[in-house]
Amino acid sequence: MAGNLLAGLPVAPEAAEQFETLLARPGLHIERIVSSGQASPPEFWYDQADAEWVVLVSGAAVLRFEDEGEARQLRPGDWLHIAPHRRHRVESTAAEAPTVWLAIHFAE
């Protein structure tokens, strides 16, 4: 199996984020997420049972953790490890060009 993370990106902003599973195995889920101006709904926090390692491949995003005072500005190449049940949300993603994430969800 092979592919390209930047292939098939939308040319215009989409109404919803696109999620594509690249590989799934017991205890492991790798996905490409393409955002185009989306953000988490107000007052919504992700609270995931699995750990997540995510890298911003292209675009820009602002990510906020509930336990931090300031949001994090992400640019291409920035990556984060998100521990299980660490509440977080996407404050914003770039709307002028696709924001591509590579997310690896795994049991810890």
Buried (B, 14 or more C-beta within 10 A) or exposed (E): EEEEBEEEBEEEBBEEBBEEEBEEEEEEBBBBBBBBBBBBEEEEEBEBEBBBBBBBBBBBBBBBBEEEEEBBEBEEEBEBEBEBEBBBBBBBBBBEEBBBBBBBBBEE
